[in-house]
Amino acid sequence: MTTAIEHGTWIDIETPDGTMRAYTCNPAARPAAAVVVLQEAFGVTDYVQDVTRRLAREGYLAVAPDLFHREERQRLDYDDTATAMATIGRLGPDQIIPDVRAAIGEVERRHGIGCGSVALPGFCFGGRAAFTAATAGDPLAGTVVFYGRGIASGPWAVLNRHVADAAWAKTLCFLGSVTGRRER
């Protein structure tokens, strides 16, 4: 059953590195589960906000944390690829995991929805962020990685982390290429 959600709101979440904004959409009825939507390489864009609203329409509490909160610019133009790549290059497990944990903690504090009822989909950089967060070993409901480059190779690769096997077990769907090559 879908419900009408006109718009979301921005909330502040405290992290070890300062305040992080998050775009949040509440469903019409009390949610039993939440989805923490992890942004693409250009920030919490209109597209990410739209996904968040659509999830709320389906009855989920939906939160899109701004993982660029340490940066001067949190939202980038789609043609500003150089800045996007530099920005996501500064975000590794030591930044991603505490940010995602803070977002999940805020969901639990405000709505009583625990980690085991929270899913993490991530788009582009957010795919890498979702898989990285899954390697932290928290009992998430699941992870969905949409074209998350950098999982298997690169400076922030997480497949070599000791808990990566547990992350794969909770990854509901991986859409994209781990190697960066087109696979058929």
N, C-alpha and C positions, 0 to 999 in steps of 0.2 A: 504494500500500500504506500503510495507516495503522498507527501504532504508539501504544501507550498512554503518555500523559504525564500523570502525576497532578497535578503542580503545578510552578510555576516558582520561580525564586529571584530575589532582588534583588541586583544588583551595583552597585558604584560606578564611575562614569566621570568622569575629570577633564575639565573644560571650561575655557575662558579665564575664566569667571565663577565657578569653584568646582566642587565635587563635585555630580554629577547621578546620582541613582539611576535604575536601569533594571530593569524586570521582564523576565526572560530565561527562555526555555524551549528546552532542547536536545532534538533528536529522538533516538531510540534509536540510529540509525546516524549515522556521520559525514556532516554535511550538505555539499552542494556549493554551496548558495546560502543567502542569508539574507533575512529580511524585517524591516525596521525599522518597526514599527507606531507611527504617530504619534497621540497621544491625542485624545480629544474635549475640549470646552470645560470639562469638569468634572474633568479629570486622567486619570491611569492608573486608570480605574475597573474594577470587576469585569468589565464588558463587554469593555473593552480587554484585560484579562488573559485572558479567555476566548478572544478572537480569537487572542491570542498562543499559547495552549496548543493551539488547533485547528490553527494553522499548523505547530507543532512535530509534531503527530500526523501531518501530511502529509509530514514529512521535512525541513522547513526549520528552520534556526536562527531563532528569533524573539525580537526585542528590542523592548521598549516603553519608550523613554526618558521620564523625567519632565521635560517642558519647563517645568514650574512650579517647578523647583528653586531659583529665586531668591526665591520667595515664602514667606511664613510658613506658609500652608496649601497643600499640594500636591494635595489631593483635596477636591472640593467636593460638597455634596449637590445632587441634580438640581433641587431647588427654589430653589437659591441662584444664580439667573440673574444678578442684579446683580453679585455678586462675580465670577462666571465671566466676564462681559463686560468688567469692569474689568481682570481678570487677563490675558485674552488681548489686550486693548487695549495692554498694556505690552510685548507680544512682537512685534517686527518682524524683518526680515531680519537685522539685526545680532546678534540673540540666537538666532534659529532656525537659521540656516546653521551657525554654529560648534557648536551643540548637536548637530545632525544629523551633521555631520562627525565630531564626537567619538564619537558612537555607532557610526558606520560604521568609524572608526579602531579602536575597541575590538573590533569584530567581526573585523577583519583581524588585529589583534594576538593575540587569543585563539584564533581559529579558522582563520586563513589565508584568509578569504573576502574578496576584494577588492571594491572599489566596483562594478565592472562586473557582479558577481553578487549585488547587493543591490537589492531593490525597496523602495519607500516607499509603503505605503498610509496614508492619513490620513482620520480621521473628524471631521466638523464643523470645529472650529478646526484639527485635525490635517490636514484636507484643504487648508486654506490653507497650513499649515506644510509639507506635502509638496510642493505646487506651488512655494512659496517656495524650498525647498531645491533643487528641480529647476532653478531659475533660476541657481543658483550655477555651473552648467556642469560639475559632476562627472559622470563617465561611468556613471551609474546604469543598472541593468538596466531599470528602469521606475518609473513613478509611478502610483498609483491615488488619485484624489481623490473622496472621498465627501462630497457637499454642502459644499464648501469655500467658504463665503461670504467675501467680502473679497478675492478674487483680482483682480477687475476694478475695484472701486471701494472707497473708504474710505481711512483713513490708511495702511494697509499694503498697498495694491494693488500687485501685482507685474507686471501685464501690460505696464506701460510700461518695465520693466527691459530693458536691451539684450540680454539672453540669454533673454527669454521665448519667442522662437520655438523655441529649442533645447529648452526645457522642454516645450512643446507636442508636439514631435516624440517625446519620450520618455514622454509621458503616455499610458498604456495605456487608461485609461478615466476619463471624468469623469462622475460621477453626481450631478447636481444642477443648479443654475442659477447661471450666472456673474453674471447681473444681479440676482439676488435675487427676481425675479418668477417666478411659475409659468409655465412654457412647455409648450405641448402639441405 
